[in-house]
Amino acid sequence: MVMLTSLLFMVVLVIVPFTLASVRHLVVRSGRPGWLCRRLAARARARGGELGLGATAAEELQAFLNANKRVQIEQRRERLVLRDDDHTGAPPRVGVDLDGGTAVVPRRRQR
């Protein structure tokens, strides 16, 4: 009974979303049917590149089989949380100096 439950759990949480993601990928790549391809592309743009359920399920399945993928997923999550500052060595073009009481805001060029 436990074996059947674990198999059903795997089917519902991994194989079904992975299959749906594969079908979605084939529809978007082939462009047929056109109405479905346009709808899926519009949803992807609206999410801003966020991974869908099928892609997440595929990554989790791959992480289960390969420990290096788990490290990659954790690094991606950490990179999303950490602050990303530009350290080019040039003086900042935009910023607020609380100690000096100044704010630097660049002017927009008029075209």
N, CA, C and O of each residue as an XYZ file, in Angstrom:
444
protein
N       0.821     -1.202      0.000
C       0.000      0.000      0.000
C       0.863      1.264      0.000
O       0.543      2.242     -0.675
N       1.959      1.235      0.762
C       2.860      2.391      0.820
C       3.511      2.612     -0.541
O       3.692      3.749     -0.977
N       3.855      1.525     -1.199
C       4.481      1.626     -2.519
C       3.526      2.258     -3.531
O       3.929      3.093     -4.340
N       2.268      1.856     -3.478
C       1.265      2.412     -4.378
C       1.033      3.893     -4.096
O       0.872      4.685     -5.025
N       1.015      4.261     -2.840
C       0.832      5.660     -2.454
C       2.001      6.511     -2.928
O       1.799      7.606     -3.454
N       3.224      6.015     -2.745
C       4.396      6.793     -3.183
C       4.433      6.908     -4.703
O       4.839      7.942     -5.234
N       4.018      5.867     -5.404
C       3.970      5.926     -6.866
C       2.933      6.943     -7.337
O       3.192      7.717     -8.259
N       1.773      6.941     -6.711
C       0.738      7.905     -7.048
C       1.190      9.330     -6.748
O       0.916     10.254     -7.515
N       1.879      9.497     -5.634
C       2.425     10.802     -5.245
C       3.407     11.295     -6.305
O       3.378     12.466     -6.683
N       4.276     10.406     -6.783
C       5.257     10.781     -7.794
C       4.571     11.132     -9.118
O       4.974     12.077     -9.797
N       3.563     10.392     -9.472
C       2.847     10.659    -10.721
C       2.183     12.024    -10.676
O       2.285     12.798    -11.628
N       1.514     12.320     -9.590
C       0.762     13.568     -9.486
C       1.690     14.779     -9.393
O       1.432     15.800    -10.031
N       2.755     14.682     -8.617
C       3.597     15.852     -8.385
C       4.749     16.020     -9.357
O       5.305     17.114     -9.459
N       5.125     14.974    -10.072
C       6.293     15.093    -10.939
C       5.954     14.783    -12.392
O       6.203     15.614    -13.266
N       5.408     13.641    -12.664
C       5.259     13.201    -14.047
C       4.193     13.991    -14.791
O       4.402     14.339    -15.954
N       3.071     14.285    -14.173
C       2.015     15.055    -14.841
C       2.489     16.470    -15.183
O       2.343     16.876    -16.336
N       3.055     17.248    -14.237
C       3.549     18.575    -14.628
C       4.677     18.516    -15.651
O       4.763     19.381    -16.523
N       5.542     17.506    -15.557
C       6.624     17.371    -16.529
C       6.065     17.100    -17.924
O       6.557     17.657    -18.905
N       5.054     16.260    -18.019
C       4.419     15.972    -19.306
C       3.734     17.217    -19.869
O       3.845     17.508    -21.060
N       3.029     17.945    -19.010
C       2.383     19.183    -19.466
C       3.409     20.214    -19.931
O       3.181     20.912    -20.920
N       4.532     20.315    -19.228
C       5.587     21.242    -19.644
C       6.177     20.823    -20.983
O       6.494     21.675    -21.813
N       6.325     19.533    -21.201
C       6.857     19.048    -22.478
C       5.901     19.364    -23.627
O       6.334     19.781    -24.702
N       4.623     19.167    -23.404
C       3.626     19.481    -24.436
C       3.615     20.976    -24.710
O       3.543     21.393    -25.866
N       3.687     21.788    -23.659
C       3.729     23.242    -23.821
C       4.943     23.658    -24.647
O       4.845     24.505    -25.534
N       6.086     23.050    -24.342
C       7.308     23.370    -25.076
C       7.159     23.022    -26.557
O       7.567     23.796    -27.423
N       6.580     21.869    -26.845
C       6.373     21.474    -28.244
C       5.418     22.420    -28.960
O       5.636     22.746    -30.127
N       4.361     22.864    -28.282
C       3.397     23.782    -28.897
C       4.064     25.122    -29.194
O       3.884     25.680    -30.276
N       4.830     25.638    -28.242
C       5.474     26.945    -28.441
C       6.520     26.857    -29.542
O       6.633     27.770    -30.360
N       7.297     25.757    -29.574
C       8.340     25.622    -30.591
C       7.768     25.414    -31.992
O       8.310     25.943    -32.962
N       6.694     24.661    -32.106
C       6.146     24.376    -33.431
C       5.242     25.505    -33.932
O       5.115     25.712    -35.139
N       4.620     26.228    -33.009
C       3.726     27.310    -33.402
C       2.343     26.845    -33.796
O       1.548     27.626    -34.319
N       2.043     25.562    -33.547
C       0.735     25.014    -33.893
C       0.088     24.435    -32.662
O       0.792     23.783    -31.891
N      -1.142     24.608    -32.421
C      -2.059     25.551    -33.053
C      -1.707     26.991    -32.679
O      -1.220     27.252    -31.579
N      -1.951     27.897    -33.575
C      -1.530     29.288    -33.412
C      -2.156     29.985    -32.217
O      -1.476     30.723    -31.503
N      -3.440     29.759    -31.991
C      -4.116     30.439    -30.878
C      -3.535     30.009    -29.542
O      -3.401     30.831    -28.636
N      -3.187     28.729    -29.403
C      -2.619     28.248    -28.142
C      -1.194     28.753    -27.965
O      -0.781     29.095    -26.857
N      -0.454     28.796    -29.053
C       0.922     29.297    -28.995
C       0.945     30.763    -28.568
O       1.753     31.151    -27.724
N       0.061     31.579    -29.146
C       0.004     32.998    -28.758
C      -0.394     33.157    -27.302
O       0.151     34.006    -26.598
N      -1.331     32.354    -26.850
C      -1.787     32.456    -25.457
C      -0.681     32.062    -24.475
O      -0.493     32.725    -23.455
N       0.047     30.988    -24.779
C       1.130     30.560    -23.907
C       2.269     31.573    -23.890
O       2.862     31.821    -22.840
N       2.578     32.158    -25.038
C       3.633     33.170    -25.100
C       3.239     34.413    -24.323
O       4.084     35.025    -23.669
N       1.960     34.799    -24.384
C       1.495     35.972    -23.635
C       1.567     35.719    -22.133
O       1.919     36.617    -21.368
N       1.235     34.501    -21.706
C       1.314     34.175    -20.272
C       2.758     34.205    -19.793
O       3.029     34.646    -18.676
N       3.689     33.742    -20.621
C       5.104     33.737    -20.241
C       5.619     35.168    -20.093
O       6.381     35.461    -19.171
N       5.205     36.065    -21.003
C       5.636     37.465    -20.898
C       5.030     38.131    -19.667
O       5.687     38.951    -19.026
N       3.782     37.792    -19.327
C       3.117     38.405    -18.184
C       3.770     37.993    -16.872
O       3.781     38.766    -15.914
N       4.311     36.786    -16.824
C       4.968     36.315    -15.600
C       6.365     36.872    -15.453
O       6.940     36.803    -14.367
N       6.923     37.418    -16.505
C       8.255     37.991    -16.426
C       9.363     36.964    -16.369
O      10.373     37.188    -15.702
N       9.201     35.850    -17.045
C      10.256     34.856    -17.097
C      10.270     33.899    -15.924
O      11.190     33.091    -15.796
N       9.290     33.975    -15.086
C       9.215     33.072    -13.941
C       8.982     31.650    -14.430
O       8.251     31.423    -15.395
N       9.616     30.691    -13.749
C       9.449     29.295    -14.144
C       8.038     28.827    -13.868
O       7.451     29.169    -12.840
N       7.502     28.060    -14.768
C       6.175     27.502    -14.580
C       6.219     26.254    -13.720
O       7.286     25.818    -13.289
N       5.060     25.692    -13.476
C       4.948     24.514    -12.623
C       5.674     23.319    -13.230
O       6.331     22.567    -12.510
N       5.566     23.137    -14.518
C       6.232     22.009    -15.164
C       7.742     22.116    -15.110
O       8.429     21.122    -14.874
N       8.265     23.312    -15.326
C       9.710     23.513    -15.264
C      10.223     23.321    -13.845
O      11.296     22.755    -13.637
N       9.458     23.793    -12.875
C       9.849     23.602    -11.488
C       9.839     22.128    -11.123
O      10.744     21.651    -10.437
N       8.826     21.406    -11.573
C       8.758     19.966    -11.303
C       9.915     19.231    -11.969
O      10.482     18.309    -11.383
N      10.269     19.633    -13.187
C      11.384     18.999    -13.879
C      12.696     19.267    -13.147
O      13.539     18.377    -13.043
N      12.874     20.486    -12.640
C      14.087     20.802    -11.883
C      14.151     20.015    -10.580
O      15.220     19.548    -10.189
N      13.019     19.867     -9.910
C      13.011     19.104     -8.666
C      13.295     17.627     -8.923
O      13.979     16.981     -8.130
N      12.778     17.092    -10.020
C      13.078     15.708    -10.375
C      14.562     15.551    -10.675
O      15.186     14.576    -10.256
N      15.117     16.498    -11.389
C      16.541     16.446    -11.703
C      17.373     16.613    -10.433
O      18.417     15.973    -10.300
N      16.938     17.453     -9.506
C      17.658     17.627     -8.242
C      17.594     16.365     -7.393
O      18.536     16.057     -6.663
N      16.491     15.637     -7.483
C      16.369     14.374     -6.758
C      17.369     13.352     -7.288
O      17.934     12.575     -6.518
N      17.586     13.354     -8.592
C      18.490     12.388     -9.207
C      19.945     12.850     -9.205
O      20.850     12.020     -9.284
N      20.186     14.157     -9.117
C      21.541     14.694     -9.205
C      21.710     15.768     -8.126
O      21.041     16.801     -8.164
N      22.592     15.526     -7.180
C      22.773     16.444     -6.053
C      23.340     17.792     -6.488
O      23.100     18.798     -5.821
N      24.081     17.835     -7.584
C      24.641     19.104     -8.048
C      23.546     20.078     -8.478
O      23.711     21.291     -8.346
N      22.446     19.565     -8.981
C      21.333     20.424     -9.391
C      20.720     21.107     -8.182
O      20.294     22.257     -8.280
N      20.665     20.424     -7.040
C      20.143     21.031     -5.815
C      20.992     22.244     -5.420
O      20.457     23.273     -5.007
N      22.306     22.117     -5.547
C      23.199     23.234     -5.243
C      22.934     24.393     -6.192
O      22.910     25.548     -5.768
N      22.736     24.097     -7.461
C      22.455     25.134     -8.455
C      21.148     25.855     -8.143
O      21.079     27.078     -8.258
N      20.118     25.122     -7.754
C      18.832     25.733     -7.420
C      18.968     26.633     -6.199
O      18.416     27.733     -6.174
N      19.698     26.173     -5.187
C      19.891     26.985     -3.978
C      20.698     28.247     -4.290
O      20.407     29.309     -3.741
N      21.698     28.150     -5.155
C      22.470     29.331     -5.536
C      21.607     30.333     -6.285
O      21.757     31.539     -6.092
N      20.700     29.853     -7.140
C      19.801     30.744     -7.860
C      18.875     31.469     -6.896
O      18.650     32.672     -7.034
N      18.335     30.740     -5.916
C      17.466     31.373     -4.919
C      18.219     32.417     -4.107
O      17.688     33.485     -3.806
N      19.467     32.096     -3.754
C      20.278     33.040     -2.982
C      20.591     34.287     -3.801
O      20.559     35.398     -3.273
N      20.891     34.113     -5.075
C      21.207     35.246     -5.942
C      20.004     36.177     -6.101
O      20.170     37.390     -6.229
N      18.789     35.610     -6.092
C      17.588     36.434     -6.190
C      17.382     37.280     -4.938
O      16.816     38.371     -5.012
N      17.832     36.789     -3.800
C      17.623     37.489     -2.540
C      18.699     38.535     -2.293
O      18.415     39.596     -1.736
N      19.931     38.246     -2.701
C      21.041     39.143     -2.410
C      20.960     40.435     -3.212
O      20.396     40.477     -4.306
N      21.524     41.459     -2.656
C      21.553     42.762     -3.300
C      22.640     42.768     -4.368
O      23.720     42.214     -4.163
N      22.361     43.383     -5.488
C      23.307     43.425     -6.590
C      23.726     44.873     -6.818
O      22.982     45.656     -7.408
N      24.919     45.223     -6.348
C      25.437     46.579     -6.513
C      26.447     46.605     -7.653
O      27.206     45.658     -7.854
N      26.438     47.702     -8.389
C      27.441     47.886     -9.433
C      28.691     48.487     -8.802
O      28.648     49.563     -8.206
N      29.778     47.788     -8.939
C      31.051     48.288     -8.433
C      31.992     48.454     -9.617
O      32.901     47.649     -9.819
N      31.769     49.492    -10.388
C      32.579     49.702    -11.571
C      33.809     50.544    -11.282
O      34.700     50.637    -12.126
N      33.877     51.151    -10.125
C      35.001     52.003     -9.793
C      34.743     53.459    -10.130
O      35.477     54.335     -9.671
N      33.724     53.737    -10.916
C      33.382     55.109    -11.264
C      32.511     55.696    -10.159
O      31.845     54.963     -9.428
N      32.520     57.030    -10.040
C      31.650     57.633     -9.036
C      30.183     57.356     -9.369
O      29.815     57.282    -10.541
N      29.367     57.207     -8.363
C      27.965     56.893     -8.631
C      27.249     58.048     -9.327
O      27.451     59.215     -8.994
N      26.411     57.698    -10.299
C      25.643     58.729    -10.999
C      24.335     59.025    -10.276
O      23.776     60.113    -10.418
N      23.852     58.069     -9.509
C      22.620     58.242     -8.754
C      22.905     57.795     -7.334
O      23.488     56.733     -7.117
N      22.500     58.592     -6.378
C      22.702     58.176     -5.000
C      22.333     59.265     -4.026
O      22.133     60.424     -4.392
N      22.247     58.861     -2.770
C      21.927     59.785     -1.691
C      23.022     59.658     -0.651
O      23.304     58.563     -0.166
N      23.643     60.786     -0.308
C      24.666     60.828      0.724
C      24.021     61.404      1.975
O      23.817     62.614      2.070
N      23.698     60.542      2.933
C      23.012     61.005      4.135
C      23.912     61.844      5.022
O      23.447     62.790      5.659
N      25.196     61.511      5.072
C      26.114     62.284      5.909
C      26.333     63.680      5.350
O      26.367     64.653      6.104
N      26.481     63.788      4.041
C      26.724     65.091      3.418
C      25.449     65.863      3.140
O      25.500     67.068      2.892
N      24.305     65.193      3.175
C      23.033     65.857      2.919
C      22.809     66.182      1.453
O      22.152     67.169      1.124
N      23.355     65.349      0.570
C      23.190     65.609     -0.860
C      22.562     64.405     -1.549
O      22.686     63.264     -1.102
N      21.885     64.701     -2.653
C      21.331     63.659     -3.500
C      21.768     63.923     -4.925
O      21.709     65.061     -5.389
N      22.201     62.900     -5.621
C      22.651     63.031     -6.997
C      21.641     62.323     -7.896
O      21.402     61.123     -7.759
N      21.050     63.088     -8.821
C      20.084     62.539     -9.762
C      20.487     63.014    -11.154
O      20.550     64.223    -11.377
N      20.761     62.120    -12.096
C      21.151     62.552    -13.442
C      19.971     63.115    -14.213
O      18.828     62.707    -14.005
N      20.258     64.061    -15.109
C      19.218     64.629    -15.950
C      18.970     63.707    -17.114
O      19.883     63.057    -17.622
N      17.719     63.657    -17.529
C      17.387     62.877    -18.717
C      17.697     63.703    -19.948
O      17.407     64.898    -20.005
N      18.277     63.062    -20.910
C      18.576     63.742    -22.163
C      17.307     63.880    -22.980
O      16.542     62.927    -23.135
N      17.094     65.077    -23.499
C      15.905     65.293    -24.338
C      16.262     64.974    -25.779
O      17.316     65.368    -26.278
N      15.369     64.256    -26.434
C      15.630     63.865    -27.831
C      14.818     64.668    -28.776
O      14.910     64.474    -29.988
